[in-house]
Amino acid sequence: MHAIRITEPGGPEVLSWSEVPEPSLQQGEVLVEVAATAVNRADVAQRQGNYPPPPGASEYPGLECSGTVLELGPGTEGSGWSVGDQVCALLTGGGYSERVAVPVGQLLPVPRGVGLAEAAALPEVACTVWSNLVMVGGLRSGQTVLVHGGGSGIGTFAVQFARALGARVAVTAGSAEKLERCRELGAEITVNYRTEDFTERLRAEGGADLILDIMGGSYLDANLRSLTANGRLVIIGLMGGRRTEIDLGRMLAKRLSVQATTLRSRPAAEKAAIVSGVLEEVWPLVEEGAIRPVVDRTLPLGDAAEAHRVMESSAHTGKILLTR
Ligand SMILES: NC(=O)c1ccc[n+]([C@@H]2O[C@H](COP(=O)([O-])OP(=O)(O)OC[C@H]3O[C@@H](n4cnc5c(N)ncnc54)[C@H](OP(=O)(O)O)[C@@H]3O)[C@@H](O)[C@H]2O)c1
């Protein structure tokens, strides 16, 4: 079969559509014929050599896919899945390929009303957003949540999900067009981080109960200042660096908590628990149309290099799909 290989750490040009061995199914895995995958920032970091796959994971990039079940591996007989089922899946790697082995607990049905290719835009953002806003962040109706990078794949999903939960949504983004798109998706408070201080704006709006942050170090202090008493900061990305100073006095006085998480390195059982929570609590919202996949553009899988260039330029809003 063919897959996108990272020939050496480097720029988008190191992504090569190459002939590679077929995946072999391990206990509890099914083989999926990939229809589409989607690009995540983590794939860019992996390509640059900064985010190696965890032990045992496929060496090819791709943290999600959609497609058709081709074969049931050992131990998956009673799982309820059959050959020919149309699925989408959360992956630990290997989505940029013609076929991929998937732990059965990481499969999801294609939601009603969503196309097979489009469904590849959902697993990674749905699992990340639901686990961090609900399980970790405890978001509830009526609370204010600040989503940094509202125009990102993660952001466009988080805005819709938080709105559907009944939260008041604030976003940051770097252009008027992205902020307008966030408003259409349900954001009430929109801040262009290039021209406005988000902390001042959030404080004028009564502060955030919860912040979903992708910047890390560069935003830590401003995030702590933007939170209300008992506020929670959940860090899922380090685009602004991994080290900074923290003012513990600020945390003490407002009883703040800070948590940082990553989905990819969680054990399979934790991923399966998240996938099952998403199926129960998020898929109905997708099927009733309260949340839609936001797809910026679709490119052929062989053009993964071009897709990475687009992502690195941040010209996109929402997800970039790669189809067979
Ligand atoms: N921990 C986890 O499990 C997990 C899972 C998935 C994703 N993530 C992380 O989530 C982040 C988003 O991922 P993605 O795949 O959705 O990537 P993406 O679509 O490329 O989004 C990155 C976004 O960040 C925005 N941005 C850049 N600088 C910013 C700043 N100073 N303030 C606010 N926004 C800024 C960019 O657009 P503009 O500058 O034009 O606004 C862009 O929309 C990444 O850091 C990724 O690693 C974490």
The ligand as a MOL file (V3000), in Angstrom:
LIG
                    3D

  0  0  0     0  0            999 V3000
M  V30 BEGIN CTAB
M  V30 COUNTS 48 52 0 0 0
M  V30 BEGIN ATOM
M  V30 1 N -3.3830 18.3340 23.8020 0
M  V30 2 C -4.1030 17.7300 22.8820 0
M  V30 3 O -4.5720 16.6010 23.0790 0
M  V30 4 C -4.3380 18.4060 21.5540 0
M  V30 5 C -5.1280 17.7980 20.5750 0
M  V30 6 C -5.3490 18.4860 19.3600 0
M  V30 7 C -4.7770 19.7480 19.1800 0
M  V30 8 N -4.0020 20.2890 20.1620 0 CHG=1
M  V30 9 C -3.3640 21.6160 19.9990 0
M  V30 10 O -4.3590 22.5670 19.6980 0
M  V30 11 C -3.7870 23.6030 18.9060 0
M  V30 12 C -4.6440 23.8070 17.6550 0
M  V30 13 O -4.5080 22.6590 16.8320 0
M  V30 14 P -5.1560 22.5880 15.3790 0
M  V30 15 O -4.7570 21.2960 14.8020 0
M  V30 16 O -6.5750 22.9730 15.4860 0 CHG=-1
M  V30 17 O -4.2760 23.7100 14.6280 0
M  V30 18 P -4.5860 24.9390 13.6630 0
M  V30 19 O -5.8940 24.7370 12.9730 0
M  V30 20 O -3.3970 25.1930 12.8260 0
M  V30 21 O -4.7180 26.1460 14.6880 0
M  V30 22 C -3.7340 26.9490 15.2090 0
M  V30 23 C -4.3880 28.3330 15.3730 0
M  V30 24 O -3.6990 29.1560 16.2760 0
M  V30 25 C -3.9750 30.5080 15.9110 0
M  V30 26 N -3.0330 31.3560 16.6190 0
M  V30 27 C -1.7130 31.5540 16.3390 0
M  V30 28 N -1.1800 32.4130 17.2420 0
M  V30 29 C -2.1750 32.7390 18.1060 0
M  V30 30 C -2.2400 33.5800 19.2480 0
M  V30 31 N -1.1740 34.2690 19.6950 0
M  V30 32 N -3.4180 33.6940 19.9120 0
M  V30 33 C -4.5080 33.0000 19.5020 0
M  V30 34 N -4.4970 32.1830 18.4100 0
M  V30 35 C -3.3470 32.0610 17.7240 0
M  V30 36 C -3.8650 30.4660 14.3970 0
M  V30 37 O -4.5730 31.3900 13.6400 0
M  V30 38 P -4.5700 33.0060 13.7290 0
M  V30 39 O -3.2470 33.3970 14.2910 0
M  V30 40 O -4.7880 33.4570 12.3290 0
M  V30 41 O -5.7310 33.3210 14.6090 0
M  V30 42 C -4.5340 29.1100 14.0830 0
M  V30 43 O -5.9390 29.2750 13.8430 0
M  V30 44 C -2.3400 23.1920 18.6130 0
M  V30 45 O -1.5130 23.8130 19.5610 0
M  V30 46 C -2.3780 21.6930 18.8540 0
M  V30 47 O -1.1200 21.1690 19.1880 0
M  V30 48 C -3.7830 19.6420 21.3300 0
M  V30 END ATOM
M  V30 BEGIN BOND
M  V30 1 1 1 2
M  V30 2 2 2 3
M  V30 3 1 2 4
M  V30 4 1 4 5
M  V30 5 2 4 48
M  V30 6 2 5 6
M  V30 7 1 6 7
M  V30 8 2 7 8
M  V30 9 1 8 9
M  V30 10 1 8 48
M  V30 11 1 9 10
M  V30 12 1 9 46
M  V30 13 1 10 11
M  V30 14 1 11 12
M  V30 15 1 11 44
M  V30 16 1 12 13
M  V30 17 1 13 14
M  V30 18 2 14 15
M  V30 19 1 14 16
M  V30 20 1 14 17
M  V30 21 1 17 18
M  V30 22 2 18 19
M  V30 23 1 18 20
M  V30 24 1 18 21
M  V30 25 1 21 22
M  V30 26 1 22 23
M  V30 27 1 23 24
M  V30 28 1 23 42
M  V30 29 1 24 25
M  V30 30 1 25 26
M  V30 31 1 25 36
M  V30 32 1 26 27
M  V30 33 1 26 35
M  V30 34 2 27 28
M  V30 35 1 28 29
M  V30 36 1 29 30
M  V30 37 2 29 35
M  V30 38 1 30 31
M  V30 39 2 30 32
M  V30 40 1 32 33
M  V30 41 2 33 34
M  V30 42 1 34 35
M  V30 43 1 36 37
M  V30 44 1 36 42
M  V30 45 1 37 38
M  V30 46 2 38 39
M  V30 47 1 38 40
M  V30 48 1 38 41
M  V30 49 1 42 43
M  V30 50 1 44 45
M  V30 51 1 44 46
M  V30 52 1 46 47
M  V30 END BOND
M  V30 END CTAB
M  END
